[in-house]
Amino acid sequence: MKAPRPLTRVLLPLALLQLSCLPAGALAEPPDAQRAPGWEAGHIRAADGYRLPYRRWGPEPGAGDGSEAVVLALHGLNDYSKGMAYAARYLARHGIATYAYDQRGWGANEDAGLWAGVDPLLDDAAAVIDLLAERYPSTPLYLMGHSMGGAVAMVLMAERSADPVSGVVLLAPAVWGREAMPWYQRSVLRLTARLLPGLELSSEVAGAQPTDDPEIRAMMREDPLIRRTVRADTLAGVTDLMDRALAAAPGLTSRALILYGEQDEVIPPGPTCLMLRRLPEHPSGRQRLALYPEGYHMLTRDLQRERVHADLAAWLLDPDGDDLPSGMGVTRSEAIQRLCPASR
């Protein structure tokens, strides 16, 4: 039997849900009394006054703006809204508008690196969905999440009413909950979060690569808004989110596109297999899956990203259409056979 790994080797794989760096810009303000969420210059104001920096790609909003679809894109752990730019620029060329904001505790928010809690992340996403539905009343609205953002999307769609949303895109969703961890990893995670909550763990030591594109990796290392460390209590909070995402899988009844790279070194196949087995049965076309043999965790930022971008655009424009242009579409049973050793 293998000996338990040292503390850093147990926790660092979780830290690699994306690369990171230093906290930055004081763009958030202390929460104030509850008020209606709204748009501000460069920010989205949450109900408690928290200001979320955001980016938009695609046609200008307004009557007759020509948008074929609207996407709210949620970034992953230690990343921020800019991480969605590669896919968003491609989608913009196809008339699809994309909005992305720095989730609480990440990016340009002054509390970057501090875990806000699962429910505040859900509240923010729900509020922005409502704002986008009001801004684009006649345009299909989709929710897209990468890694941690995918977990937020899963929980939101399964646990809350998301009537304005026409479908959800999950890019390598973070479903590495405690159920999928060995006992010693769960124990170290719990004890470290309780005894050393502020312990900063570096994500650069473990050696896992989130993308195979060296230029992207270099850009991320130089970006001051991408964090390279993660606190122990933040890891515990993200694991709480992943627990809920895995539990939410049976309730994911909306139209969905689920994409996963077979070279993913961040979210391993085991937790993904648990999610796949728990997804509800859908009529043909309601649930589309694709596996990319050369794909890494950052599917929209690796060397084969063009095929992922093409699949995203095709599905968003016609979610009930024929097979994805990449030809990488698979059935759930085929995905389980390829990813799950016990099924082979």
TORKOL-4160 file (C-alpha; in steps of 0.2 Angstrom, whole numbers, padded with zeros to 4 digits, m for minus):
344
<pt num="1" X="0000" Y="0000" Z="0000"/>
<pt num="2" X="0007" Y="0017" Z="m0005"/>
<pt num="3" X="0012" Y="0028" Z="0010"/>
<pt num="4" X="0002" Y="0044" Z="0012"/>
<pt num="5" X="0009" Y="0059" Z="0003"/>
<pt num="6" X="0017" Y="0074" Z="0012"/>
<pt num="7" X="0005" Y="0089" Z="0015"/>
<pt num="8" X="0010" Y="0098" Z="0000"/>
<pt num="9" X="0008" Y="0083" Z="m0012"/>
<pt num="10" X="m0009" Y="0080" Z="m0004"/>
<pt num="11" X="m0016" Y="0098" Z="m0006"/>
<pt num="12" X="m0007" Y="0105" Z="m0021"/>
<pt num="13" X="m0017" Y="0095" Z="m0034"/>
<pt num="14" X="m0032" Y="0104" Z="m0028"/>
<pt num="15" X="m0023" Y="0121" Z="m0028"/>
<pt num="16" X="m0020" Y="0118" Z="m0047"/>
<pt num="17" X="m0038" Y="0120" Z="m0051"/>
<pt num="18" X="m0029" Y="0135" Z="m0060"/>
<pt num="19" X="m0013" Y="0145" Z="m0058"/>
<pt num="20" X="m0011" Y="0160" Z="m0047"/>
<pt num="21" X="m0002" Y="0176" Z="m0042"/>
<pt num="22" X="m0004" Y="0191" Z="m0032"/>
<pt num="23" X="m0019" Y="0201" Z="m0025"/>
<pt num="24" X="m0022" Y="0216" Z="m0035"/>
<pt num="25" X="m0032" Y="0232" Z="m0037"/>
<pt num="26" X="m0044" Y="0239" Z="m0024"/>
<pt num="27" X="m0059" Y="0239" Z="m0035"/>
<pt num="28" X="m0072" Y="0231" Z="m0023"/>
<pt num="29" X="m0080" Y="0242" Z="m0009"/>
<pt num="30" X="m0087" Y="0236" Z="0008"/>
<pt num="31" X="m0104" Y="0229" Z="0006"/>
<pt num="32" X="m0118" Y="0240" Z="0011"/>
<pt num="33" X="m0137" Y="0239" Z="0013"/>
<pt num="34" X="m0146" Y="0227" Z="0001"/>
<pt num="35" X="m0151" Y="0235" Z="m0015"/>
<pt num="36" X="m0155" Y="0230" Z="m0033"/>
<pt num="37" X="m0140" Y="0223" Z="m0043"/>
<pt num="38" X="m0136" Y="0234" Z="m0057"/>
<pt num="39" X="m0123" Y="0240" Z="m0070"/>
<pt num="40" X="m0109" Y="0252" Z="m0067"/>
<pt num="41" X="m0094" Y="0258" Z="m0077"/>
<pt num="42" X="m0083" Y="0243" Z="m0078"/>
<pt num="43" X="m0092" Y="0234" Z="m0064"/>
<pt num="44" X="m0108" Y="0225" Z="m0059"/>
<pt num="45" X="m0115" Y="0230" Z="m0043"/>
<pt num="46" X="m0121" Y="0215" Z="m0032"/>
<pt num="47" X="m0136" Y="0216" Z="m0020"/>
<pt num="48" X="m0125" Y="0219" Z="m0005"/>
<pt num="49" X="m0115" Y="0233" Z="m0014"/>
<pt num="50" X="m0100" Y="0222" Z="m0019"/>
<pt num="51" X="m0093" Y="0228" Z="m0036"/>
<pt num="52" X="m0088" Y="0214" Z="m0048"/>
<pt num="53" X="m0076" Y="0220" Z="m0062"/>
<pt num="54" X="m0083" Y="0213" Z="m0079"/>
<pt num="55" X="m0078" Y="0212" Z="m0097"/>
<pt num="56" X="m0089" Y="0210" Z="m0112"/>
<pt num="57" X="m0085" Y="0204" Z="m0130"/>
<pt num="58" X="m0096" Y="0204" Z="m0145"/>
<pt num="59" X="m0110" Y="0216" Z="m0152"/>
<pt num="60" X="m0114" Y="0231" Z="m0142"/>
<pt num="61" X="m0130" Y="0229" Z="m0132"/>
<pt num="62" X="m0146" Y="0237" Z="m0137"/>
<pt num="63" X="m0161" Y="0236" Z="m0148"/>
<pt num="64" X="m0156" Y="0227" Z="m0164"/>
<pt num="65" X="m0138" Y="0223" Z="m0158"/>
<pt num="66" X="m0138" Y="0207" Z="m0169"/>
<pt num="67" X="m0132" Y="0195" Z="m0155"/>
<pt num="68" X="m0137" Y="0178" Z="m0159"/>
<pt num="69" X="m0134" Y="0172" Z="m0141"/>
<pt num="70" X="m0128" Y="0179" Z="m0125"/>
<pt num="71" X="m0116" Y="0169" Z="m0113"/>
<pt num="72" X="m0112" Y="0172" Z="m0095"/>
<pt num="73" X="m0094" Y="0165" Z="m0093"/>
<pt num="74" X="m0088" Y="0160" Z="m0075"/>
<pt num="75" X="m0069" Y="0158" Z="m0073"/>
<pt num="76" X="m0060" Y="0145" Z="m0063"/>
<pt num="77" X="m0051" Y="0146" Z="m0046"/>
<pt num="78" X="m0036" Y="0158" Z="m0046"/>
<pt num="79" X="m0041" Y="0164" Z="m0063"/>
<pt num="80" X="m0052" Y="0180" Z="m0068"/>
<pt num="81" X="m0063" Y="0186" Z="m0081"/>
<pt num="82" X="m0049" Y="0188" Z="m0094"/>
<pt num="83" X="m0047" Y="0170" Z="m0094"/>
<pt num="84" X="m0063" Y="0168" Z="m0105"/>
<pt num="85" X="m0056" Y="0180" Z="m0118"/>
<pt num="86" X="m0050" Y="0167" Z="m0131"/>
<pt num="87" X="m0066" Y="0158" Z="m0132"/>
<pt num="88" X="m0076" Y="0175" Z="m0131"/>
<pt num="89" X="m0067" Y="0183" Z="m0146"/>
<pt num="90" X="m0070" Y="0168" Z="m0156"/>
<pt num="91" X="m0089" Y="0168" Z="m0151"/>
<pt num="92" X="m0090" Y="0187" Z="m0155"/>
<pt num="93" X="m0085" Y="0183" Z="m0173"/>
<pt num="94" X="m0101" Y="0172" Z="m0174"/>
<pt num="95" X="m0112" Y="0186" Z="m0167"/>
<pt num="96" X="m0112" Y="0179" Z="m0149"/>
<pt num="97" X="m0110" Y="0191" Z="m0135"/>
<pt num="98" X="m0100" Y="0185" Z="m0119"/>
<pt num="99" X="m0100" Y="0193" Z="m0102"/>
<pt num="100" X="m0087" Y="0188" Z="m0089"/>
<pt num="101" X="m0084" Y="0195" Z="m0071"/>
<pt num="102" X="m0071" Y="0193" Z="m0058"/>
<pt num="103" X="m0079" Y="0182" Z="m0046"/>
<pt num="104" X="m0079" Y="0187" Z="m0027"/>
<pt num="105" X="m0062" Y="0184" Z="m0020"/>
<pt num="106" X="m0053" Y="0184" Z="m0037"/>
<pt num="107" X="m0045" Y="0194" Z="m0050"/>
<pt num="108" X="m0045" Y="0213" Z="m0047"/>
<pt num="109" X="m0056" Y="0212" Z="m0032"/>
<pt num="110" X="m0047" Y="0219" Z="m0016"/>
<pt num="111" X="m0050" Y="0203" Z="m0006"/>
<pt num="112" X="m0042" Y="0192" Z="m0020"/>
<pt num="113" X="m0037" Y="0175" Z="m0012"/>
<pt num="114" X="m0051" Y="0175" Z="0002"/>
<pt num="115" X="m0065" Y="0163" Z="0000"/>
<pt num="116" X="m0082" Y="0171" Z="m0001"/>
<pt num="117" X="m0092" Y="0156" Z="0002"/>
<pt num="118" X="m0103" Y="0145" Z="m0010"/>
<pt num="119" X="m0119" Y="0155" Z="m0008"/>
<pt num="120" X="m0112" Y="0172" Z="m0012"/>
<pt num="121" X="m0105" Y="0165" Z="m0028"/>
<pt num="122" X="m0122" Y="0158" Z="m0033"/>
<pt num="123" X="m0130" Y="0174" Z="m0028"/>
<pt num="124" X="m0119" Y="0184" Z="m0039"/>
<pt num="125" X="m0121" Y="0173" Z="m0054"/>
<pt num="126" X="m0140" Y="0173" Z="m0052"/>
<pt num="127" X="m0141" Y="0192" Z="m0051"/>
<pt num="128" X="m0130" Y="0194" Z="m0067"/>
<pt num="129" X="m0141" Y="0181" Z="m0076"/>
<pt num="130" X="m0156" Y="0192" Z="m0072"/>
<pt num="131" X="m0147" Y="0208" Z="m0077"/>
<pt num="132" X="m0143" Y="0200" Z="m0094"/>
<pt num="133" X="m0160" Y="0193" Z="m0096"/>
<pt num="134" X="m0167" Y="0211" Z="m0094"/>
<pt num="135" X="m0154" Y="0218" Z="m0106"/>
<pt num="136" X="m0157" Y="0204" Z="m0119"/>
<pt num="137" X="m0175" Y="0200" Z="m0117"/>
<pt num="138" X="m0177" Y="0191" Z="m0134"/>
<pt num="139" X="m0160" Y="0183" Z="m0136"/>
<pt num="140" X="m0155" Y="0165" Z="m0130"/>
<pt num="141" X="m0145" Y="0166" Z="m0114"/>
<pt num="142" X="m0132" Y="0153" Z="m0109"/>
<pt num="143" X="m0122" Y="0150" Z="m0094"/>
<pt num="144" X="m0104" Y="0144" Z="m0096"/>
<pt num="145" X="m0092" Y="0139" Z="m0083"/>
<pt num="146" X="m0074" Y="0133" Z="m0083"/>
<pt num="147" X="m0067" Y="0122" Z="m0068"/>
<pt num="148" X="m0073" Y="0131" Z="m0052"/>
<pt num="149" X="m0085" Y="0141" Z="m0063"/>
<pt num="150" X="m0092" Y="0125" Z="m0070"/>
<pt num="151" X="m0095" Y="0119" Z="m0052"/>
<pt num="152" X="m0104" Y="0136" Z="m0048"/>
<pt num="153" X="m0115" Y="0133" Z="m0064"/>
<pt num="154" X="m0119" Y="0115" Z="m0060"/>
<pt num="155" X="m0125" Y="0120" Z="m0042"/>
<pt num="156" X="m0135" Y="0135" Z="m0048"/>
<pt num="157" X="m0144" Y="0126" Z="m0062"/>
<pt num="158" X="m0148" Y="0111" Z="m0050"/>
<pt num="159" X="m0152" Y="0120" Z="m0034"/>
<pt num="160" X="m0161" Y="0136" Z="m0040"/>
<pt num="161" X="m0173" Y="0142" Z="m0053"/>
<pt num="162" X="m0163" Y="0148" Z="m0068"/>
<pt num="163" X="m0178" Y="0151" Z="m0080"/>
<pt num="164" X="m0169" Y="0164" Z="m0091"/>
<pt num="165" X="m0155" Y="0151" Z="m0095"/>
<pt num="166" X="m0157" Y="0141" Z="m0111"/>
<pt num="167" X="m0143" Y="0129" Z="m0107"/>
<pt num="168" X="m0127" Y="0127" Z="m0098"/>
<pt num="169" X="m0109" Y="0124" Z="m0105"/>
<pt num="170" X="m0097" Y="0115" Z="m0093"/>
<pt num="171" X="m0079" Y="0116" Z="m0097"/>
<pt num="172" X="m0069" Y="0103" Z="m0086"/>
<pt num="173" X="m0081" Y="0106" Z="m0072"/>
<pt num="174" X="m0073" Y="0105" Z="m0054"/>
<pt num="175" X="m0081" Y="0090" Z="m0046"/>
<pt num="176" X="m0067" Y="0084" Z="m0036"/>
<pt num="177" X="m0077" Y="0083" Z="m0020"/>
<pt num="178" X="m0072" Y="0074" Z="m0004"/>
<pt num="179" X="m0081" Y="0058" Z="m0010"/>
<pt num="180" X="m0068" Y="0056" Z="m0024"/>
<pt num="181" X="m0053" Y="0059" Z="m0012"/>
<pt num="182" X="m0043" Y="0046" Z="m0002"/>
<pt num="183" X="m0046" Y="0046" Z="0016"/>
<pt num="184" X="m0029" Y="0054" Z="0020"/>
<pt num="185" X="m0032" Y="0068" Z="0008"/>
<pt num="186" X="m0049" Y="0072" Z="0016"/>
<pt num="187" X="m0041" Y="0072" Z="0034"/>
<pt num="188" X="m0026" Y="0083" Z="0030"/>
<pt num="189" X="m0038" Y="0095" Z="0021"/>
<pt num="190" X="m0049" Y="0096" Z="0036"/>
<pt num="191" X="m0036" Y="0098" Z="0049"/>
<pt num="192" X="m0026" Y="0111" Z="0039"/>
<pt num="193" X="m0041" Y="0122" Z="0036"/>
<pt num="194" X="m0045" Y="0121" Z="0054"/>
<pt num="195" X="m0028" Y="0123" Z="0062"/>
<pt num="196" X="m0019" Y="0133" Z="0048"/>
<pt num="197" X="m0032" Y="0142" Z="0038"/>
<pt num="198" X="m0021" Y="0155" Z="0031"/>
<pt num="199" X="m0007" Y="0143" Z="0025"/>
<pt num="200" X="m0003" Y="0148" Z="0008"/>
<pt num="201" X="0001" Y="0134" Z="m0004"/>
<pt num="202" X="0011" Y="0136" Z="m0020"/>
<pt num="203" X="0003" Y="0129" Z="m0036"/>
<pt num="204" X="0019" Y="0129" Z="m0045"/>
<pt num="205" X="0028" Y="0115" Z="m0036"/>
<pt num="206" X="0016" Y="0100" Z="m0040"/>
<pt num="207" X="0021" Y="0100" Z="m0059"/>
<pt num="208" X="0004" Y="0098" Z="m0067"/>
<pt num="209" X="0001" Y="0108" Z="m0082"/>
<pt num="210" X="m0016" Y="0117" Z="m0085"/>
<pt num="211" X="m0012" Y="0119" Z="m0103"/>
<pt num="212" X="0000" Y="0113" Z="m0116"/>
<pt num="213" X="0003" Y="0130" Z="m0124"/>
<pt num="214" X="0019" Y="0137" Z="m0118"/>
<pt num="215" X="0015" Y="0155" Z="m0123"/>
<pt num="216" X="m0001" Y="0154" Z="m0113"/>
<pt num="217" X="0008" Y="0148" Z="m0098"/>
<pt num="218" X="0021" Y="0162" Z="m0099"/>
<pt num="219" X="0007" Y="0175" Z="m0101"/>
<pt num="220" X="m0001" Y="0168" Z="m0085"/>
<pt num="221" X="0015" Y="0169" Z="m0075"/>
<pt num="222" X="0017" Y="0187" Z="m0079"/>
<pt num="223" X="m0001" Y="0192" Z="m0076"/>
<pt num="224" X="m0002" Y="0200" Z="m0058"/>
<pt num="225" X="m0021" Y="0196" Z="m0057"/>
<pt num="226" X="m0018" Y="0177" Z="m0058"/>
<pt num="227" X="m0014" Y="0170" Z="m0041"/>
<pt num="228" X="0000" Y="0157" Z="m0039"/>
<pt num="229" X="m0005" Y="0153" Z="m0021"/>
<pt num="230" X="m0021" Y="0147" Z="m0013"/>
<pt num="231" X="m0025" Y="0147" Z="0006"/>
<pt num="232" X="m0029" Y="0131" Z="0015"/>
<pt num="233" X="m0046" Y="0138" Z="0020"/>
<pt num="234" X="m0050" Y="0143" Z="0002"/>
<pt num="235" X="m0046" Y="0125" Z="m0003"/>
<pt num="236" X="m0058" Y="0119" Z="0010"/>
<pt num="237" X="m0071" Y="0131" Z="0003"/>
<pt num="238" X="m0068" Y="0126" Z="m0015"/>
<pt num="239" X="m0070" Y="0108" Z="m0009"/>
<pt num="240" X="m0087" Y="0112" Z="m0002"/>
<pt num="241" X="m0092" Y="0119" Z="m0018"/>
<pt num="242" X="m0086" Y="0103" Z="m0027"/>
<pt num="243" X="m0095" Y="0092" Z="m0015"/>
<pt num="244" X="m0111" Y="0102" Z="m0020"/>
<pt num="245" X="m0107" Y="0101" Z="m0038"/>
<pt num="246" X="m0105" Y="0082" Z="m0038"/>
<pt num="247" X="m0122" Y="0081" Z="m0028"/>
<pt num="248" X="m0130" Y="0092" Z="m0041"/>
<pt num="249" X="m0126" Y="0081" Z="m0055"/>
<pt num="250" X="m0143" Y="0071" Z="m0054"/>
<pt num="251" X="m0152" Y="0087" Z="m0055"/>
<pt num="252" X="m0144" Y="0094" Z="m0070"/>
<pt num="253" X="m0159" Y="0093" Z="m0081"/>
<pt num="254" X="m0156" Y="0108" Z="m0092"/>
<pt num="255" X="m0149" Y="0107" Z="m0110"/>
<pt num="256" X="m0131" Y="0105" Z="m0107"/>
<pt num="257" X="m0114" Y="0104" Z="m0117"/>
<pt num="258" X="m0100" Y="0095" Z="m0106"/>
<pt num="259" X="m0082" Y="0096" Z="m0113"/>
<pt num="260" X="m0067" Y="0087" Z="m0105"/>
<pt num="261" X="m0049" Y="0085" Z="m0111"/>
<pt num="262" X="m0041" Y="0068" Z="m0109"/>
<pt num="263" X="m0025" Y="0076" Z="m0104"/>
<pt num="264" X="m0032" Y="0085" Z="m0090"/>
<pt num="265" X="m0019" Y="0085" Z="m0076"/>
<pt num="266" X="m0030" Y="0096" Z="m0064"/>
<pt num="267" X="m0047" Y="0088" Z="m0063"/>
<pt num="268" X="m0043" Y="0069" Z="m0064"/>
<pt num="269" X="m0055" Y="0057" Z="m0073"/>
<pt num="270" X="m0061" Y="0048" Z="m0057"/>
<pt num="271" X="m0072" Y="0063" Z="m0051"/>
<pt num="272" X="m0077" Y="0066" Z="m0069"/>
<pt num="273" X="m0083" Y="0048" Z="m0070"/>
<pt num="274" X="m0093" Y="0050" Z="m0054"/>
<pt num="275" X="m0102" Y="0065" Z="m0062"/>
<pt num="276" X="m0105" Y="0057" Z="m0078"/>
<pt num="277" X="m0113" Y="0041" Z="m0070"/>
<pt num="278" X="m0125" Y="0053" Z="m0060"/>
<pt num="279" X="m0131" Y="0064" Z="m0074"/>
<pt num="280" X="m0149" Y="0062" Z="m0077"/>
<pt num="281" X="m0155" Y="0053" Z="m0093"/>
<pt num="282" X="m0160" Y="0065" Z="m0106"/>
<pt num="283" X="m0169" Y="0064" Z="m0122"/>
<pt num="284" X="m0158" Y="0063" Z="m0137"/>
<pt num="285" X="m0149" Y="0080" Z="m0140"/>
<pt num="286" X="m0153" Y="0088" Z="m0123"/>
<pt num="287" X="m0136" Y="0083" Z="m0116"/>
<pt num="288" X="m0120" Y="0084" Z="m0127"/>
<pt num="289" X="m0103" Y="0078" Z="m0122"/>
<pt num="290" X="m0086" Y="0079" Z="m0130"/>
<pt num="291" X="m0069" Y="0071" Z="m0126"/>
<pt num="292" X="m0054" Y="0079" Z="m0133"/>
<pt num="293" X="m0039" Y="0066" Z="m0133"/>
<pt num="294" X="m0026" Y="0080" Z="m0134"/>
<pt num="295" X="m0036" Y="0092" Z="m0123"/>
<pt num="296" X="m0029" Y="0099" Z="m0106"/>
<pt num="297" X="m0038" Y="0107" Z="m0092"/>
<pt num="298" X="m0039" Y="0124" Z="m0100"/>
<pt num="299" X="m0048" Y="0118" Z="m0115"/>
<pt num="300" X="m0051" Y="0135" Z="m0123"/>
<pt num="301" X="m0032" Y="0140" Z="m0120"/>
<pt num="302" X="m0023" Y="0125" Z="m0126"/>
<pt num="303" X="m0015" Y="0121" Z="m0142"/>
<pt num="304" X="m0031" Y="0112" Z="m0149"/>
<pt num="305" X="m0042" Y="0126" Z="m0143"/>
<pt num="306" X="m0049" Y="0130" Z="m0161"/>
<pt num="307" X="m0059" Y="0114" Z="m0161"/>
<pt num="308" X="m0066" Y="0118" Z="m0144"/>
<pt num="309" X="m0070" Y="0136" Z="m0150"/>
<pt num="310" X="m0079" Y="0129" Z="m0165"/>
<pt num="311" X="m0089" Y="0116" Z="m0155"/>
<pt num="312" X="m0094" Y="0130" Z="m0143"/>
<pt num="313" X="m0100" Y="0142" Z="m0157"/>
<pt num="314" X="m0110" Y="0128" Z="m0166"/>
<pt num="315" X="m0119" Y="0122" Z="m0150"/>
<pt num="316" X="m0123" Y="0139" Z="m0144"/>
<pt num="317" X="m0130" Y="0144" Z="m0161"/>
<pt num="318" X="m0140" Y="0127" Z="m0163"/>
<pt num="319" X="m0140" Y="0117" Z="m0147"/>
<pt num="320" X="m0151" Y="0104" Z="m0155"/>
<pt num="321" X="m0141" Y="0102" Z="m0171"/>
<pt num="322" X="m0131" Y="0088" Z="m0178"/>
<pt num="323" X="m0114" Y="0082" Z="m0171"/>
<pt num="324" X="m0101" Y="0094" Z="m0166"/>
<pt num="325" X="m0089" Y="0101" Z="m0180"/>
<pt num="326" X="m0074" Y="0093" Z="m0171"/>
<pt num="327" X="m0081" Y="0076" Z="m0172"/>
<pt num="328" X="m0076" Y="0073" Z="m0154"/>
<pt num="329" X="m0094" Y="0071" Z="m0148"/>
<pt num="330" X="m0098" Y="0055" Z="m0138"/>
<pt num="331" X="m0112" Y="0047" Z="m0129"/>
<pt num="332" X="m0112" Y="0046" Z="m0110"/>
<pt num="333" X="m0109" Y="0027" Z="m0111"/>
<pt num="334" X="m0094" Y="0030" Z="m0123"/>
<pt num="335" X="m0087" Y="0044" Z="m0111"/>
<pt num="336" X="m0088" Y="0032" Z="m0096"/>
<pt num="337" X="m0080" Y="0018" Z="m0106"/>
<pt num="338" X="m0065" Y="0029" Z="m0111"/>
<pt num="339" X="m0062" Y="0038" Z="m0094"/>
<pt num="340" X="m0067" Y="0026" Z="m0081"/>
<pt num="341" X="m0056" Y="0011" Z="m0079"/>
<pt num="342" X="m0069" Y="0000" Z="m0069"/>
<pt num="343" X="m0080" Y="0001" Z="m0085"/>
<pt num="344" X="m0067" Y="m0005" Z="m0097"/>
